[in-house]
Amino acid sequence: MDRINRISLGFFPTPLHALPRLTEKLGGPRLFIKRDDQTGLATGGNKTRKLEFLVADARAHKADTLVTAGAQQSNHARQTAAAAARMGMKCVLVLRGQPPAECQGNLLLDDLLGAQIRWTEKNAVPATMEAAAAELRAQGRAPYIIPYGGSNPIGATGYVAAMEELMEQAREMRLHFDRIVFASSSSGTQAGLVVGARATSYRGQVLGISVDEQREDLQRKVAELATATAAYLKLDFHFAPDDIAVNADYLGAGYGVMGDPERDAIRLTAQTEGVLLDPVYTGRAFAGMIDLIRKGEIGRDETVLFWHTGGTPALFAYADELAG
Ligand SMILES: Cc1ncc(COP(=O)(O)O)c(C=O)c1O
């Protein structure tokens, strides 16, 4: 991986620590957390790791403007805006839907970070990104399009490196994790982790809790991206959908719709450990993990790592629904 372009945007390694009070409250398993909500870039999150490789590639292509897309409360969009600001680049964000009445959470941060925002309908997102890039070129600028979620082989490489980082920390702390649990959506995080798991001979489960995709769809997408990422890194690894552990039992009322499980998980984790989850991704994944523990599908004698992937600013966009 040393020959792959990378720039430094974040604070690594991110902390890895125990959750003793939550472990006790749930009656096991032994829980740990990896704090990718502390990666830097305007409140942190998993996209910092992807952007270290994506922005390096953009610079290698002499780009001066980052163009990407996401939902109204996209963490990926906000982190891309922060990366652009940090590198002295411009940023254009194509966001799905209509501008909301109140500019809150990630959207507020996008604005503070100086991103230009274009609103569009969901199925017009790729065309709007291409149109924005064409306009920028006509103005003499050099745009670089980052796909949704930063999820291509270049971005996923960030989580191959992350797995190596985790294994180093686990060695130093003399820990073995039976499972690694996290929120999975556009497949880049999970694809990187499974490639990293194979590269480091990790023997445990890499369990993505789907936030918005059906199980088979996400397994297929992760397997395809993991195989492409391995090829990008010149590793002879191939992944079939059945190699990818996905649980899609916690989709609730759909993407971005916070229900009781997410709200309860956010309050529980905040009040027992002082750790903030988010309403869209980590709250849903943590709630799923708690349910799997209660059902005995995750054993009480296991050692489990929850990989916190960020999303904190979205809490403020859900203030009305979250306040006690
Ligand atoms: C906070 C947070 N967690 C998890 C994810 C899922 O990561 P990925 O899209 O790489 O599956 C995202 C982004 O989509 C996110 O913003």
The ligand as a MOL file (V3000), in Angstrom:
LIG
                    3D

  0  0  0     0  0            999 V3000
M  V30 BEGIN CTAB
M  V30 COUNTS 16 16 0 0 0
M  V30 BEGIN ATOM
M  V30 1 C -21.5480 8.1440 10.1810 0
M  V30 2 C -21.5030 7.1420 9.0810 0
M  V30 3 N -21.3870 5.8490 9.4060 0
M  V30 4 C -21.3500 4.8820 8.4600 0
M  V30 5 C -21.4480 5.1930 7.1240 0
M  V30 6 C -21.4300 4.0810 6.1430 0
M  V30 7 O -20.2000 3.9730 5.5000 0
M  V30 8 P -20.1540 3.3950 4.0230 0
M  V30 9 O -20.9600 4.3400 3.1850 0
M  V30 10 O -18.7250 3.3610 3.6890 0
M  V30 11 O -20.8000 2.0420 4.0500 0
M  V30 12 C -21.5640 6.5540 6.7370 0
M  V30 13 C -21.6730 6.9750 5.3200 0
M  V30 14 O -22.4180 6.5550 4.5260 0
M  V30 15 C -21.6020 7.5380 7.7450 0
M  V30 16 O -21.7250 8.8410 7.4340 0
M  V30 END ATOM
M  V30 BEGIN BOND
M  V30 1 1 1 2
M  V30 2 1 2 3
M  V30 3 2 2 15
M  V30 4 2 3 4
M  V30 5 1 4 5
M  V30 6 1 5 6
M  V30 7 2 5 12
M  V30 8 1 6 7
M  V30 9 1 7 8
M  V30 10 2 8 9
M  V30 11 1 8 10
M  V30 12 1 8 11
M  V30 13 1 12 13
M  V30 14 1 12 15
M  V30 15 2 13 14
M  V30 16 1 15 16
M  V30 END BOND
M  V30 END CTAB
M  END
